């Protein structure tokens, strides 16, 4: 099994990264929030991976931290939650917010993830709540806020809304995502600021 991959980003799509590892390109499906944190093609990153073996393919799922991978493994351990469903949940919430939603019995928030219904959300809470500790969750959330990547994570919702706005204006979703991701984000930027910068780039 492949535990992790370290290499340079060769290509990006709406839901995956192609990582060049010593001349071999690995396509890795990743959460949407991770994509919003990347600088773009040529950046060197390390992804902790999970491999799904199917009859017709072997699929890699990647995460920036072991903690995110661990949460993904917990999700896929819930009956009825496959790897793609787990990825959709982490794309929608992120590991920290998902833990809090589980501990708060907030099934509605979990059910907002694409393809996740109310029954599945309740099942996730039922099966995982006893495996989580509130103090540990709060400590991890506090520690993550001290990391350099915190501004990009906190602005992921604004990034998503900016992409949706560009699509509404008639731009392709892939083009919109790549352009917004190219914008240099700062903590004080809101959706309007990101959109303005993205439109400037679209004009060139």
N, C-alpha and C positions, 0 to 999 in steps of 0.2 A: 504493500500500500504506500501511497505518497503522503507523507506527513506534512510537508510544506514545499513551496517553490519560491526561489529567489531569482529575480531576473529583471529585465527592462520591459516596460510596456511597449508592445509592438502595434497594438490596435485596441480600440475601445468600441463597444456597442452599447445599446441601452441597458443590457443586463449582464454583460460579460467583459472580461479582460483577456486579451491574448498576451501571454507572457513569454518573452524570448529568454529561454534558459539555455545558455551555451549553444545557441543556434537552433534549438528546437522550440517551436511555438506551441504552448499549451493554452487551450481555451478554457477559462475558468469562469463559471457563473458566480456572480457576487451580489451582495445586497445593494440596493439603490443608494443607501446612505454612504456606502464605501465609495461609490463612483463620484459622488459630490466632493469627496475629500482629495481626489487625485489631481496632480498637476497636469497630467496629459502624457502623450506618447514620448517615450524616452526616459521617463522616470523609473528609477529602480525601486522595487518594492518586494516585500516578503509576504506571502500569503500562506496561512495555515489551512490545509485542505482536507476535504472529505470526499471520498470517491464512491460514487454509486455505480454498481455493476448491473447493467441490464442485458437482456438477450441481444439487443441490437446495438448497444453502445456502452462505453464507460464515460461517465459524466463527472467532472470535477467541480466542487463548490469551494469557494475560497473566502477567507476572512482575515482581517488585519491583526486580530489578537486571538490568543488561545481562549480567552474568556468568551468571545463571540462564537468561536467554534464549539465551545462547551455548551453554550445555550442552544445552538443549532442541534447538537446531538441530543440534548434533552427534549427538544421539540419533536424531532423525528422518532424519538422513543415512544411518543404518544400514539396509541393506535389510531390509524386513520389520517395521520399527518405525515406525508411524504417529504422528501427533500425539497421539492419545488414549493410546496406549501410552507415549509419552514422558512425558506428563503423569502417568500412573499411577506411573511409575518415580520421577519427581521428588517426587511426593506421598509416596511410601514412604521414600525415602532423603534427598532434598535433594541439591543440586549437589555440595557438598563431600564428603559421605559416598559419593556415587556415584563420584566421581573416585578416592577411596581404594579402593573396592571393585574398580574396574576395574584399577587398578595392582597390587592384591593378588591378582588372579585369583579374586576371591570371587564366583563365579557364583551360588552358593546365596543369597547376600544379595540380589543383583539379582533373582533369580527369585522372591523373596517378594512382589514387586510384583504387584498384581492383573492377571491376563491375560498375565503374562510367564513363559514356560516355560524350562526348562533350556537348550534349544538356542538360544533367542533371547538369553538371558543370555550364553552363550558367544560368540555372534556379536558382541554389543556389545563384549565384552572384546577379541575378536580385531581388530575394526575400529577401535576407539578407543584402545587401549593405547599405540600408537606416537604418537598425537597429544597425549598428556599427558606432562607433566614432573613428577616427584615433588617437586622443590624448589619449583616454581611452585605446586603443589597445597597443600603445607604452608604456604607463605607466605600464600596466599589464606585458608586455614583459620585461620591465626593472626590475620590482619587482621579476619576476620569476627567473631572472638571479642571484638574490641575495640569492635564496634559497639553502640550502645544497644539494638538489637533482640535481642542475644544471649540474654537470659533467656527471651524468648518462644520463640525457636528451640529452645533446649535443653530447654524444657518441652513441646515439641510431642508427644512420646511420652506424657507424663503426661496431656495434654489429650485425646489420642485414647483412652487407656484410661478416662478419666473419662466420656467420651461413651459408650463401649461399656458401661460399668457402668450408666449411666442407661437405655440402651436395654434392657439385661437386666432392669431394674426395671420395664419396661413403658412408658416414655416413648417418644414418637416420635423418630426419628433427627434430623429437622430441629429439633424443639423442644430436644432434648438438646444439639445442636451450638450453637445460638444461645445457650442458657443458659450453657454452659461457656465460650463465647467472651466472654460478658459479665463473667465473673469477672476481677477485677484480679489478675494473676499476679505473683508475686515469686520470686526465685531459690530460696528455701528451701521452696517449696510442693511437696508430693508429690501423688500421685493422690488419696489420702484427703482432703487439705486442699482440693483443687479440688472433689472430689465433695461435701464438706460445704457449701462455699460455694454450689455449684450447687443443692443440695437446698433451701437456705434461700431462694434466688430462686424455686424452683419452688413454694414454699409460699405465696408472695404472689399 
